[in-house]
Amino acid sequence: MWMVRLWLAVVGALSCLTFAGTAAAAPALKVDRTELKAAFHCDGKVTNASKEPVMLSTGTLGTGGELFATLQGAFDAYPHPVCYVDYPDFTTADIQDSVQYLVFGLRKMARMAGRPVAVYGISQGALLPRVALTYWPRLARKVTDVIAMAGTQHGTTVDAGAVCSSDGLCPPAFLQQAAGSNFLKALNRQPDESPGKTSWTTVRTLDDEVVQPQTGEHPTSALKGAANLVIQEVCPGRHTSHIGAVYDSVSFAALVDAVAHKGPARASRLPGDVCSHKYATGLDEQQTAATLASSLGVLLARLPLVPKVALEPRVRAWVKRRP
C-alpha cells in the first residue's frame, strides 16, 4: 500500500511541476531575429550603465527614431541612456507581432545595461509594455517602471474609419485599438492590469482628441493598480493634445520621479515649477510646438504606405490564455 501512495505522490508532484512549467511558459518570439535586431537602437552608454536606461515606445504611425529625435533635448538634460524600437509598418502592424519587438528590445537592453530599465511610452506605445509584461511575466524583473501616456489600454471610442482607405480597409493596429476589439477584450480579461512587481504610472490629458474617454468612471488610459495622473489636475487650465502628452512637462517629470523613487510617480513629488513650462525640461518650446503642429499631417501621410486589412487579426492562443 505504501508503494502505491508513494507512486501517487510522485505522479502528483510531477504533474504540478509540469503544470507550473506550462503556466509560466512565455510565447516564443516568431518574428525573424534579424528583423528584431535591426529595429533596436540605443543612444548613450547603455552597456554597464551607471544610470537607469529608458526604453522609448512610440505610438501608431510613428517610429522610435523620430520619437527619440524629438525628445533628445529632454534626455540631454536628463542624461540617462535611451533605447528605442522601430515597430513594423510605422507601428500599424498586428500588435501581436509588434510586441515581440519590444520584448526582444527589453531583454537585450537589460542585458547590456546589467540592470533593470524603465519604459516611457505614448498611445499604442503605452499599451505595448502592458502586453509584454502580461504575457512575458519574467520581463518584470527587467523593468522597474512603466510610464504610459495616453495609452489605448481599454480602447478608444473615436472612430478611425474616417482616416482608413475609401474601401473600408484599415491597418491592423487601428482595429485592435478600437474599444471593444477582440484583442483588447482578451487582454482586459487578464486578472492584473498593472502586471508584476513593475511600478506603473499612467498620464493622460483631458484634451485627448484621439483616445477617448478620458473622463468618467472608466478612463480608457487609466489602469487598476497604477498611479493615474491627469495633466490638468497637476496643471489646471493646461491644453495638451494626444501626441503632446509625451512631451508635456508633467509626463516627463513623472518619468524622472518614478525612476528616482521606489514605486510609481506621485503628483505631490513633482517639481514646484512643473507647470511653469509646458514641455519637458530641455525641449525647445518653439521647436516642440512646431513639431506638434505638423505631426498629424506627417503621420496621416503614411497611411497609404502601410498594409491594411478588412477584419481585425485573429486573436492568438497565447493572448487568450491566462499566464
C-alpha positions, -999 to 999 in steps of 0.1 A, spaced: 0 0 0 28 24 9 43 18 -26 10 29 -42 9 60 -20 45 68 -29 38 64 -66 7 86 -64 27 113 -46 55 112 -72 30 114 -101 12 143 -84 44 162 -78 55 157 -114 20 169 -126 23 200 -105 57 207 -119 45 202 -155 15 224 -149 37 251 -133 62 250 -161 34 253 -187 17 281 -169 50 300 -166 60 295 -203 61 327 -223 53 327 -260 82 321 -283 93 351 -304 82 343 -340 95 374 -357 127 368 -376 157 376 -353 174 397 -380 144 420 -381 143 423 -343 179 432 -341 177 457 -369 148 475 -352 166 480 -319 187 511 -314 204 529 -284 219 562 -276 243 569 -248 263 544 -227 239 515 -222 265 488 -216 271 486 -179 250 517 -175 257 538 -143 222 553 -146 189 535 -153 183 533 -190 150 543 -206 132 525 -234 111 547 -256 79 531 -270 64 551 -298 27 553 -310 8 544 -340 21 557 -374 54 568 -357 89 554 -354 111 551 -324 138 571 -341 115 600 -346 103 599 -310 139 599 -297 149 627 -321 121 650 -308 129 641 -272 166 643 -274 168 677 -258 150 663 -227 174 634 -225 203 657 -228 190 675 -197 182 641 -181 213 622 -191 201 586 -188 209 562 -217 180 557 -241 170 528 -264 140 526 -288 124 502 -312 111 509 -347 79 488 -347 69 474 -381 49 493 -407 52 526 -387 37 509 -357 5 499 -375 11 462 -378 -6 434 -358 0 443 -321 7 406 -315 38 410 -338 48 445 -327 50 435 -290 77 409 -299 100 438 -309 96 453 -275 101 420 -257 133 415 -276 145 451 -270 138 450 -233 157 417 -229 187 430 -248 187 464 -232 186 450 -196 213 425 -205 235 452 -220 229 476 -190 234 449 -164 204 464 -146 166 468 -149 152 496 -172 123 519 -173 98 523 -202 83 556 -214 56 551 -239 28 570 -258 -5 558 -271 -1 523 -286 35 525 -273 19 528 -238 -2 497 -244 26 475 -257 46 474 -224 14 461 -207 10 434 -233 47 425 -230 47 422 -192 14 404 -191 24 376 -214 61 376 -208 59 379 -169 96 373 -164 102 406 -180 90 422 -148 125 415 -133 140 436 -161 116 466 -159 114 488 -128 88 513 -141 64 518 -170 53 554 -175 24 552 -200 10 584 -216 -24 585 -233 -25 547 -237 -51 528 -256 -54 504 -226 -92 499 -229 -96 510 -265 -107 543 -280 -143 552 -289 -130 577 -315 -138 561 -350 -107 556 -370 -127 547 -401 -126 583 -414 -88 580 -419 -88 545 -433 -90 538 -470 -121 545 -490 -128 508 -494 -130 504 -456 -96 487 -451 -76 497 -420 -42 490 -406 -44 461 -382 -34 481 -351 -62 506 -358 -88 478 -355 -71 463 -324 -71 496 -305 -108 503 -311 -130 500 -280 -145 465 -279 -119 449 -302 -114 412 -298 -77 417 -289 -85 442 -261 -113 420 -248 -88 392 -244 -62 414 -228 -86 430 -204 -98 397 -192 -64 391 -176 -65 394 -138 -39 422 -135 -39 455 -154 -6 465 -139 13 432 -140 43 421 -120 64 439 -95 69 467 -120 56 501 -109 30 516 -132 23 552 -138 -3 565 -164 -5 601 -175 -35 613 -196 -48 646 -209 -85 656 -208 -79 673 -242 -71 640 -259 -87 640 -293 -76 605 -303 -81 582 -273 -114 586 -255 -130 585 -230 -105 602 -206 -131 612 -180 -159 594 -161 -158 563 -141 -135 543 -165 -110 565 -183 -95 544 -211 -59 553 -204 -61 546 -166 -50 512 -152 -61 495 -120 -31 492 -97 -13 522 -113 -8 558 -102 -31 575 -127 -21 612 -132 -41 637 -151 -22 666 -166 -49 691 -160 -52 681 -123 -15 689 -119 -15 720 -141 -51 734 -142 -61 751 -174 -33 735 -195 -42 723 -230 -23 692 -241 -31 671 -272 -29 634 -276 6 634 -291 16 664 -269 12 642 -239 47 626 -245 64 660 -245 44 675 -216 64 687 -186 41 666 -163 47 634 -182 84 637 -183 85 648 -146 66 616 -139 93 596 -156 120 613 -136 101 609 -103 93 572 -109 129 563 -117 142 582 -87 118 565 -62 106 531 -54 71 527 -67 52 548 -92 53 586 -97 35 608 -73 20 641 -83 29 655 -49 66 650 -56 67 667 -90 89 698 -91 72 730 -79 79 746 -113 65 718 -134 36 740 -146 58 770 -154 69 754 -186 47 734 -209 72 709 -223 98 687 -207 129 704 -194 155 706 -221 130 708 -250 129 740 -271 94 753 -268 91 768 -303 106 738 -320 84 713 -300 52 734 -308 62 733 -345 67 695 -343 32 691 -328 16 714 -353 29 693 -382 28 659 -366 -8 649 -376 -2 657 -413 31 638 -413 15 607 -396 -16 606 -418 6 609 -450 19 574 -441 -15 557 -443 -13 549 -480 21 532 -474 11 506 -448 -7 473 -452 -44 473 -444 -70 446 -437 -107 443 -437 -110 425 -404 -92 426 -371 -64 400 -369 -72 367 -352 -65 367 -315 -38 342 -309 -39 314 -284 -13 330 -261 -34 361 -258 -65 342 -248 -49 321 -220 -40 333 -186 -3 335 -179 
